[in-house]
Amino acid sequence: MPRFVLLQGGEVIPFPVTKDVMLLGRHPDCDIQLQSNMLSRKHARLVREDGSFFIEDLGSGNGTFLNGKQIETRLPINHNDRVKLGPLLLRFEVEAEGGSQQAAPVPQEKPEAMATVEIAADEEDGPPTIMGEAAGAGGYGVLEVRPEAKLKAVLEISRSLAGTVEVEALLPRILDTLFGIFPHADRGCIMLKDDETGKMIPRAMKHRREDEDATVKLSRTIVNKVLGEKQGILSADATSDDQFQASESIANLSIRSMMCVPLLNLEGEPTGLINIDTLNPLQQFKPEDLELLLAVAGQAALSFESARLLVSYMEKQKQDSEMEIARGVQRALLPEKLPEADGWDFYASYESAQAVGGDYYDAMKLASGKICLSFGDVAGKGVPGALIMSRIASCVQNTMSFVEDVEEAFTAINHHMCTSMVEGRFVTYLLAVIDLETNEMTLANGGHMSPMIRRPDGSIEEFDEETIGLPIGVMEGYPYEVVKRVIEPGDTVVFFTDGVDEAMNPEGTLYTLERMREFIADSSSKSDELGRALLADVRAHANGRAQNDDITIMTFGRHPE
């Protein structure tokens, strides 16, 4: 399947191409949603026509680049071409077609932990003798054949496995029980599919006699058939079958009689296999034994799935507990209370989309008596955003303890964040210092949306876009512009992250900056009332839809005269 691969921070993140038209951008409804404030909501489009692919820009602010050249018209895109959207670099890949595809993976290597199970490739003389087949089934298998024997075997393995929740302890007990159900079995092994590589890995093995050859060899043909067709296989006595006297590979397996059945998960897909064999030519397995093994394997698979799911649940519980601790740690980085000043009001709210988030705010009184307000949005959310958020919180606290000049402080903060910044991660950031004696606000903006200032008459003022510089952590030494404005009586200033204007309702409609302007214009001039009302209106718009991004609001202003 064709795909885009995001190359970011040493990681490779795939995005499969599943439709003929794929939208790329930061809007949640895009087919490939990318987290970057330097991307347009709908930035570019991939189109498939007659088996060929084309890339086109959708009027984005920062442009779309194909192999280093900016796109102005629709251009063809081929395998291994590179596409740059803002700061993000993607590679386009198209898998080769026409190659044969096996139904299931077959192990190629032996892990050090279980080096006594081998897969033997069949020689040109022919495959192994297959004397019987039976369709695999989940649960207890098909009970029409020897139902009383199957029920007894299922009850026996259920009792044997009861109370076992550790996967590594469960698998050997399955083999122990099988050797009790099939007293003439000599060797047995269980192989499970590795989730990362897709290969079948030996996980448990049992021998009845310690003095025999410890190596268990399985036929590749049989393994492929068991996994690919989800069938149980009963194999013949290779050394006494005239059809295979010339097959050296089968003779070398030294198996008189063997059974191999799949382990199926709750979705009916093979997650492993069980193989048992006997070296006694007088006690070969029969078709009814295969049916019995399938029934036992069905219950064993259920027990294994239950144990695996329980382990996953316990790990998830542990992760949730750790995330709650992380949430508490992050909340502790936010100010416990906002500054107090005669004639001024301050309000802030923070709601992360996940347990932890990448939004950030701080407010503090400086040694000179001025008030410093720090406000930012890390590219990305969750744990990566939270880690960068904690870094900038510490950086700002330390910087503002020694430097009160906004331009100098902003440059120092940007320098610190550029040092060892993870590729593709940056922070849109506002830094403001309010002089309570002159009521003047000095502000620098690094890539963030302009604050909105509500005047007493309800009109909205915003700063010129030319005053907005690059996000911090992108370019060291960037000359940020500083703007100043006197906050008049009745003026209210609103800082916000894009989780506000991009909040989405169940129909996919955004809250938008225009609606935000109208709401602020019609709201109270008191900072705390306006901030709470704005947050409530965003929630009402979302109408129960889960947050797509962190939502942070800070409001402050002077009392009317």
N, C-alpha and C positions, 0 to 999 in steps of 0.2 A: 504494500500500500504506500502511495506517495506520502511524504510528510515534510513538515518544517522541523528543524532542530534548532532550539534556542541555545546559543553558546554564551553562557553567563557565569562568571565567577568560578570557572573551572568545571562547571556542571553542564550536562547535556540533557535538555528537557525536550522530549518529542511532542509534536502536535500533528496527529494523523490528518490527512486530507480526505475527508469522507463525502464531500459534495462537489458538484461541478462549479459552484461559486462559493468561495470562502472569504469572509470579511476578517480583516486583521485590525485591531485597535484596542483601546482601553475600555470601550463600552462593554458592559456585561453581556449584551446580546450579540457581540461579535462571535463568530465561529472560533476564532483564535484570540482570546483575550490576553493582553500583555499589560503588565503592571509598570507603567512609567508615565509620569506627568508631562513628559516631553512628547508623548504620542497624542495624536488626535483621537477623538472618540471612535471614529470610523476612518482609519488611516489609509489602508490600502486594500486591494482585492486581488485574489487569485482566481483565474477563470480557466476551466478545462473545456476545450473545443476540439472535437475530432481526434482525441487522444493526445493533443498537445496542450501545454500549459502556458498561460500568459499572466503577467503581473502588471498592475496599474495603480497609480496613486489616486486617492480620492480627495484631492485638494487639501492635503494635510499641511499643518503649519510648518513643520520642520522637514518635509519632503521624504521621499522614498528613494533609496539608492540600490541599484543592482550592480554587483561587482565593482563598487566604488564610483559609479556614475549615476547622477540623479536622473530619475525617470520623469519624462515629460509626456510621453504617450505610452500606450500599451506596448509592452515588449515581451517576447518569448522568454521563458525561464526553463533552464535545463538542469539535469542532475549535477549536484555539487555547486550550483550557483549560490552566491551569497547575497542576502538582502539585508539592508540596514534601515531600521525604522527608529529615528531618534538615536538614543544611545544603545539600542538593542541590535544585536547581530544574529541573524538566522541563516542556516544552511538549508537548501532545498534538496531533498533526496528522492529518487525514484528507483524502486527496486527493479531488478532485472526480471523480465517475464519469460515464460516458456520453460522454465526449469521444473523438473518433477519435484513433488513435495510429499514426503513421507507422512503417513497417517499419525505417527506418534514418534517421539524421540527415543533413541536407543543409546544406552550409555557407551561412551567411548573410553572413559578413563576410570581407574580404580582409586578411590580415596584411600589415604593411608590408614584411616580408622577401620576399614573393612576390605583388606586386600585379598580375601580368599574367595571372592565371587567374581567370575569372569564371564564375558559375553564372547562366545566363539562364533566367528563368521563362517557361514556355510560355504563349502567349496563348490566348484562348477559341476560336480557329479550329481548334485541334487539336494533338496531340502530334507529335514528330518521326517520320519514317519509320524503322521497324525492319525490316531486311531479313533478319536472322538472329539466332538466340539459341543459346547453348551453355552447359550447366551448368558452373559453376566447380568445380574439384576441387583438393584439396591435392596436394602433391608434384609429379608431372610431368603431371598432368592425364590425360585419356583418350588412350591411345596407339593406339587402333584405326585412327584416320584419319591417313594419311600418317605412319606410325611412323618411317620413316627420316628424314624432314624434322624431325620433333619431336625425335628423339634427337640429331640434329646440332645443332639450335638449343639444346637443353638443355646439351649438352657445350660449346657455344660460350659460353653465358652463365656456365656453371660455371667455365670457364677465366678468363673476364673478371673474375669476382668473387672468384676464389681469393685468399686472403690479405688481403682487405679486411675490417676489423673495425669501422671507424668508420661509423656510420649515415649521416652527412652526406656522406661520400665514396662510399658504396655506391650511393645513389640515382642520382646523375648517371651512374655507370658502367652502371647498368641501362639507362638511356635510350640511352647510346652504343651498347650492344650491340644494342638493339632496332632502331636505325637501320641497323645493319649487316645484321640479319636481314631487315628490310623496307626495301630501298633506295629505294622510292618514298614513304616516310613523310616528311612535311614538318614536322609539329609533334608534340610529345609532352609529357606532364606526368604526374607522380606525386603523388597526394594521400594523406595519412595521417590517421587519426582521432586527434584530441587526447584523451589519457586523461582529462583533467580536465573539458573542456567537452563531449566527444562529437562535436564538429564536425570536418568534414573540412578539413584545412589543406594548401594546396599546399606541397610540399617540394622538388620538382625540376622543371625545364622545359628543353626543348631545341627549337631551330629549325634547319632545314637552311639557310635563306637569311636572312641578316642584314637584308636590305632590306625584308622583309615586315612586316606588322602583328604586333607582338610580343604582342598579346593573344590568349590561348587561351580560347575560350568553350565551355562545356559545357551541354548541355540538362539542366534539372532532372529531367525525366521519365526520361531515360536514367540519370542518377546514382542516382535513387531505385530504379530497377529493378535496376541492377547490385548495389547494396548490399543492398537488401531481399530480392531473390530469389537473390542470389549467382550471377548469370548473367553471361556475356559477351554484349555487344550489338554487332551490326554495323548501322550506320546508313546509310541511302540518301543519294543525291545530292539534296539538298533543292531545288536550283534547277531541276532537270530533271524533277521528279516532279509530275505533274499533280494528285495528291491534295493537295499542299501549296502550290500557287501562291498561295493566299489567306492562308497563315500567315506573317505578317510576322516573327514571332519566329524561325521556322525559317530563313527566308531571310536574316535578319540574322546567323545563325551563320556563314555563308559556308563551310560544310564540304561538300566534295564527297563524301567518304567517310571514315568514322571507325570505330574499334573501341574499346570500353571494357570492361575486364575487372576483376574484383575481386582483391584480394590477401587471401588467407585465411590465418589463423594456424593453429597446430597443432590447435586445437579446431574448425577449420572456420568460424570467425566472421570477417567482413570487417574488416580493419584499415586498408584503403585501396583505392585503385584505380589502374590504369594506363590512360591514354587516348592514342591516337595517331591522327592523321588525315593525309590527303593532299589537296592542292588541285588535283591533276591529274585532270581528268574522264576521261582515257583510261586511268588506272591505279587503278581502284577496288579496294578490298579485297574479297576473296571469302570465303565461309564457311570454306574450308580455312585461310585466313589467320587467321580468328578462333580456330580450333582450335589453330593453331600458337602464337598469342599466349597462349592460355590455358595451354599447356604451359610456355612460357617464364615466364609470370607465376607459375606454381606453383613453379618453381625459384627465381625471384627472391624470392618470399615466404619460402621456406625460408632463403635466404641472409640476408634481412633479419631474420627471427626469430632466426637463429643469432647475428647480429651484435648484435641488441638484448639477447638473453639473456647474451651474453658481457660486454657493457657492464654489465648489471645485476649479473652475478656479480662483476665487478671492483669495482663500487661497494660491493657487499655485503662483499667482502674488505676494502676500505678501512674500512668502517664497523665490521667486526668488530675490525680492528686498533686503531681508535680507541677502541672499547669496552673492549678489553683494557688500553689505557693508562688509561682512566677507572677501570677496576676497580683498577688499581695505585694510582692517586691516592686513591681512596676508602679502600682498605685502609690507606694511609699515615695517614689521619685517625684510625684506631683506635689505641689504645695498643699500643706494641711489647711491653710487659710490664705485668703487674698489680702493684699495690703489695705489699710484703712487710712483715709485722708479726708479732712473736712471739705465738704462740698463735692466729693467724688463718690461714685459707686463702681464696684468691680464684681463681675460674675464670670464663672467658667463652668463648663460641663464636658465630660469625656466619656464616650461610649465606644468600646472597641468591638469590631465585627467578630473577633475570635476571643479566646481567653486573654490573650495579650495583643497589643496593637502597636502600630508605628506612628500614631499621632502623638503630639507632645505640646505641653504648655508649661510655663513657669511665670511667676510674678514675685518680685522681691523689692524691698527698699534698700537703696544703696547707701553707702556711708555719708554721702552728701545730702541725704534726705530725698533725693529723686526716686522715682519708681521705674523699675525696669520690667518690661513685659517681653517674654520670649515665647515664640509660637512656631511650630513646624509640623511637617508631614513627610515621613520617610517613604520613599518609593518602595511599595510592597507592604504587606501586613503580616500578622502572625509573629512567630518567633524571630525570623530574620529582622523584621522591622522593629521589634521590641528591643533587640540587642543594640541596634544603631541608635534607637531612641534613648536608651540608657547612656550611651556614649556621649551624645550631644548634650544631654541633661547635665552630666558631670562637667563637660567642657565649658558650658555657659556659666555654671555656678563659679567655676574657678576663674574664668576670664573676667567676669563682671565684678569679682572681688577686688580686682586691681585696676581695671580699665573702665571708665565711665563714658568715654567718647564713643559714640555709636559706630562711626566709620572705622576707627582703630579696632574696636572690639569685634566688629563683623569680619574684618580682614583676618584677625587672629583666630576666630572660630572656624572660618573657611580653611585656613592653613592647617589647623589641627584635623579637620574632617577629611581633607585631601590626603593626609598622611595615612597610608595603609587602608584607604577606603576600598571596599569590595567592589569589583567591576560591576557596573549596572546599578549600583546603589547610590542614591544621593538624597538630599533633603531640601524640600522647598521651605523657606524659612523667613520669618519676620522678627525683627528686633526693634523695639521701641523704648525710648527713655522719656519720661514725662517730668518736666520741671514744674513742681507744684507752686513755685513762686511766680513764674511767668505764664503758667498753664500752656506751655508750648510742648508739643510732641515732636521728637526727632525720630525718624523711621528709616530703616533700610530694608529692602525687599530682595530676597534671593529666590526668584522663580515661583513665588507664591501668588495666589489671587490677591488683587488689591483689596484692602479693607474697605468696608462701606461705612460712611459717616452720615448719620441721620441728623439733619438740622432741626431746629425747633419747629419750623413750618412743615416738616414731613418730607422735604426734598432730600435726595440721596446724592452724596458726593463720593467720587472714587478718584484715586490717584492715576496719573497718566501712565499708560503701559510702558512708556520709554524709561520710567524709573525702576522697572522690574528687571533685575539682573539674572544671571544664571543661578540655578540651585547651588547650594554649598556642597562641597565635596566633588565638584566636577572639574574646576580649573583653578589652580593655585595662582594667587596674585591678581585675580580678576578685580577690576576697579568698580566697586559697588557705589551707586549713587545714593546720597542721603537727602531726604526731604524733610521739611519742617512745616508744622501747621499748629496754630494756636487753637486749642479746644475751647470754644466759646460756651457760655452757660446754655444748657439744654442740648448741647451736642452729645451724641452717643456713637461710639466707634464699635464696629463689629469685625472681629477676626473669625475666620471659619476655614475648615478644610473641605476638600471636594466631596467628602462623604455627605455633606449637606445638600449642595445643589445637584449632586448625582444620585441622591436617594431615589429609589425606584418603587413604583407600586406594582401590584400583581399583573397589571396589563403591560408593564414595561415602560411606562411613562416616567420621565425624569422630573424631579422637583424643579429644576432649572434656576439660573441666576435671576431671570426676569421675575419669576414668582417670588423669589427671595426679596428682591428690591421692593416689590409691591407690598409684601407683608411687613417689612421693616418700616416702610413709609407710613403704613396705617397703624403701627403699634405704638406702645407707650414709649416715652423718652427715658423712663427709668431703666437702667442697665439690667438689673436682675429680672424685672418683669419682661423686658424684651427678650432676653436670652432664654428664659423658660418657655415663653410663648412660641419662639421660633423653633425650639426643639420639639415642642408638642405638635406644631404644625407639620414638621417633617415626619414625625411618627404617624400623624393622621393621614398624610399623603401615602406613606408606605403601606398603610392598611394591613398590617400583619406580615408583609413580605420581609424575609430575613435581610439584615444589613449586608450590603455588598462591600462596604468599606467602613473604616472607622469614622465616627462623627464627633468632631470637637468644635466647640463654640466658646469664644471669649468676648464679653461685652464690657465696656467701661465708658464713663462719661461724667460730665459735670451737671450738678443740679441746676434747674432753671432758676433765674433770679426772681 
